[in-house]
Amino acid sequence: MIVQQKDVKGGIAAVTNGYYDSKIETDYDIRYVESYCDTSKFKMVMKALGAYREFGRVLRDFKPELIHIHSSFGGSFYRMQPFIYMAGKRGIPILDHCHGADFETFYVRASDKKKARIGEVFGKFSKVIVLSEEWKERLQAFLPDDKLVVINNYCKPRPKEEVQSLLGTRFEKQQILFLGELGQRKGGYDFAGIVENVDKRYPGARFVFAGSGSKEDEDRIKKALSEKGLMEKCLFPGWVRGEQKDKLLMESSLFMLPSYQEGLPMAILDAMAYGLPVVSTEVGGIPQLIENGKSGFLAKPGDCKAIADGICRILDKRDDYGAMSNESYRIARDEFGFDAHLSKLEAVYEEILND
């Protein structure tokens, strides 16, 4: 399995990190090759070169029957091609797990030459896993239907009794949580507008923007909040993991993700696993996660007033808040559990290996 380094920020590492010490390692003999880190460009290049050398040793000594690549768009598309070439020379089938979000840049607005190259590269895969039906339709632009398999991302829900016990304190806290990259794609440039509109109705509400981004993006986001006099209502703890992330998910009232592009975001699934109602946007696979008006609210990307209104509607009534929390938790538990995800993934493994 070609994966990112464990400490990489973002959804791909969050998905693959869950595989370690899980049932899939009991059912299959797996070797992991880390091909990406998110530090300096020099270290990224060295990580990739080291991964190609390690992959060569795995092919020689371990002799895998199947290669499972986790990929995205952008640099990941080029970084995975040596793995495809090396495995292809030995006739080993390759499964791609596509986590990409920016399809417009990657394919729709690409040159004819790049589109042809994309079709050629993806044509070498035995199967391609996509995160939602919407993404399956998109990739049909260059792949036949029988090569595409929908497997949702997953979550690991907290005990129901624990979630129920938190409802009262969460509702009263009026804390809105964001987890992710601080940048334009995740809606970071809209933070100031959203906070401003919520503040008009709930001046006691507080926002936690847990994540990181480029210095330019972070400075722009904070400057916009400062110009509106709203920085005192916002906390920027940086990228959070482990106990710090768990604490924020346990104590926050709801989760917000005003993205412009998404696959099926792990951040939303994490929030739902803690029973948090969610306010997000109608992009990618997000409408597959949130039942509008029942487990949260959806809005158009960039519509700060509608996103703020969704937040306020969740904070309006204690009884409605409890119902939304319960529905969010139910969807996470019943439809996006880890065991169901692994069963679907193993079914794809078996189909390829039997072929």
N, C-alpha and C positions, 0 to 999 in steps of 0.2 A: 504494500500500500504506500503510495507516494503522498506524503502529508507535509504540513507546515510544522515548523518548530513549535513545541508545546506552548511557549509563552507569547506567541504571536497574538496581537490584538485582532479581534474580529470573529465572524461567524464560522469560518471554515475550521479554524483551530478548535473552536468550541464544539463543533460536531465531532471531529476526529479524536479529540481528547477523551470523549465519552467512550470510545471503543476500547481503550486500554483497560485490561483486567475485567472485561465484560464477557458475556456469553459467546460473543463472536470469536474470541480467542480460545474458548473451549471447543467450539465446533470446527475451527480451522486453524491451521498452523500459519501464523502471519508474521511477516517481517515488515518493519516500517522503515522507510527511507525519507528523511527530512530534507526537503528541497528549497525551503524558503525561511528567511528570518526578516524581521521588520526593523532593522537597525540602519547602519550606513550602507550606501550603495556598494562600497567595496566589500563589506561583509556579506551583502546579498549575493554578489557575484561569486565570492569564495564559497559560500554555502551551496550554491547551485553546482559549482565545479566539483566540490566534494561529494555532492549527492550523485553525480554521474559516475564518479569512481566507485562509490559504495554500491550503486545499482549494478555496475558491472560485476562486482564481487558476488552480489546476491544472485545474479543470473548464472554465474559460474558454479557457485557452491551450493546454494539453496535450491536452484532449479525450480522456480515457481511455475505453477500451472495457470495462474491468472494474475494480471496486474490491475490494480484498482487505483486510478489517479484522481485526486481531488484538485479541481481546476477552477479558475475564474476567467474573466476576460482581461484584456490589457497584457501586461508582461507575462502573466501566467500562461497565456496561449503560446508564447514563444518558448518559455522555460520548459514546457512539457514535451516539446517536440523531440529532443534527443532521447527521452525515455521511450517514446513511441517508436522511434527508429531502431533503438537497441532491442526492444522486445519484438518488434516486427521481424527483424532478421532471424530470430529464433522461432518464429511462428507462434508466439505466446499471445493468447487473446487479451485484449485490453478493455477495461470498463472505465468510462469517464464519469465522474460525479461532478456535474456542472453547477457551481455556486454563483455564477456571474450575475451582474445586475444591469450594467449599462449596455444594453443591447443596441441602442441607437448608435452609439459611437463605434461599438465593436463590429456591427454588421450592416445595419441599415444605411448609415452614411459612409461606409467604407468604399474604397475604389473597387472596380470590377476585378482587378488583380488580387486584391486582398480577399474579396468574397470567394474567388475561385480557390485560393489557398485555404480558407476556412473550411470550405466544403471538402477539399482533399484531405485535410488533417482529421476532421471529425469523421470522415468516411472510413478511417482506419480502425475506429472503435467497434467492438462487437455490440455494445450497448452504451447508451448515454442516459444517466440518471438526471432528471430535472426535478425541481422542487415543488412544482404546481402544474395544474392543467394549463394555466395561462402561459407558462414557460414552455410547455410542450408544444403549444400552437406556434410560438415564436420560432423555436428551433426547427420546425417543419419547413422553414424557409430553405434549409440546406440539408435536412436529414429526413429519411422516410419514417413513417409512423411506427413501423415495427422495430426500429432501433431505439425508440424513446420510451423510457419507463419513468413514471411519476412516483417518487418516494419523498414524502414530506420530511422536513427536519423534525426533531423530537425534543421532548423535555422530560424532566424527572420530577413529577409533582411532589410537593411537600405533603405530610400527613393532613388529611382533611380536618381533623380535630384542631390541629395547630392553626390552620388558616381561619377556621371559625372563631377561635379565641382571640384573634387579632382585629376583628372587624371594627369594634368600637374605637379603639385607640387609633387605628389607621384613619378612620373617617374624621375624627377630631383633629388630627395632625395637619391636614390640608397640605401634604407634601407631594409634589409632582416630580416623578423620577424619569430621567432620560439616561439611557446607557448606549454608548456607541461613539462613532467617529464624530468629532466636532468639525463639521465642514458643510459645504453647500448641499451635497447629495443627501445627507441625513436631515436636512432642514435647519441646519444651524443658523443660517442667515435670517430665518424667520423667528428665532427665539425671542428677540426683543418685542416683536409685534404680538406674539402669543402672550408673553408675560404681561405686557401693557394691558391687553384686553381682559385677561383674567383678574388683574389687580383692580380694575374698576368695580368688579362685583365681589371679589374676595381679597381684600387688602391684606389679610392674614396669611394667604397662601405663600408657600415657599417652593422654589424650584431647585432640584439637584441635577446638574448637568455633568454626569460622570462619564468621562471619556477623554480622548486626546485627539489632536489634529495638528496640522502645520501651524507654525507660529503666526503666519499671516492670517489664517482662518480664525484661530483663537483670539488674536488681537481684534479682528473685525467684529466678532461676536460680542466680545466684552465691551468694545467701544460703543456699539449700538445700544447695549443695555445701560451703559454709563450715561450716554447722552439723554436717555429718557429717565434717569434717576432711579434705575431699577436694580442696580448691582447688589444692593443690600438684601434683596429678596432672592438672590441666587447664590448657589454654592457650586464651586468647580473643584471637586476632589481629585481630578485626574482619572486615569484608567484604574478601575477597581477589580479586584479578584477576591476569591476566597471569602473569609469572614467579613471583610468590609462590604463586598457586594451582597452577601447574604443579609447583613444588617440593613442595608438600604432597601432591599426587596421586602424585608419583613416589616419595616416601619412606614413605608411610603403608602400614600392613599391610592395612587393610580400611576399608570405608566403612559408616557407620551413618546411617540416616534413620528415626527412630521416629515418623513422621507419623500424624496422625489423619485428614487429608483430602489427597488428591492427584489430579492429572490423570495425567500421565506425566512424572515429574520429570526435568528435564535434569540435576540433580545426580547422580542415580544413573547416567544414561547417561554422563556425564563420567567417573565413577569406573570404570565398566566398560570404557571406552575405554582406560584405563590398566591394565586387568587386575586391578582390585581386587575381591575377594569383597565381597558386600554383605549387611548385616543390616538388614532393614526390616520394614514392616508390611503386612498384607493389605488395603490400601485402594486405591481408584482403579485405575489401570493397572499398579501395581507388580507384582502376580503375573504379569503378562505379561512382565516384564523378568527376574525372578529365578526360577530353577528350584530350588525348595526342596531343600536338601541337596546340590545339585550346583554351583551358582554362588554360593550364599549361603544365608541362612535367613530365613524369614518368621515373624512372630508377630502376635498380636492387638495393636491399639493400646493402650498403657497397661500392657502386661504386661512390666514391667521385668525380672523374673526370666527370662522366656523370651528377651527381647532380649539380655540379658547372657549367657545360656547359648549363644545363637547365636554371639556374639563369641568366647566361650571355646572353643567347638568348632572354630572356624576357627584359633585359635591353638594348638590341642592338638598337631597333627602336621604336620611339614614336608611330607611327601608329600601328605597330603590338602589342605594349603594350596596347593601347586602345582597340583593338579588343579582346585581351585575357581577359582584365578586364571585358568587356561587356559580354563575353560568360560565364565567371565564375559567374558573377552576375545573368545572365539569368538562369543557371542551378540551382543555389541556390533558386531563386524565384519560378521557374516553377516546379521543381521536388522535392524540399526538404523543402517546406514551412511548418510552424507549423500547420496550419489548416488541411492540408492533413494528417499529422502524427496523429493528434487527431482523425480524421475520421476513419482511419485504426484501431487505438487502440480501439475505441468505438465499431467498428464492431466485433472485437474479444471478447470484453466484452459481447456483445449481443448474440453471438454464444454460449458462455459458459453458460450464464444465461438461455437462452432458452432451452438448453439441460438439 
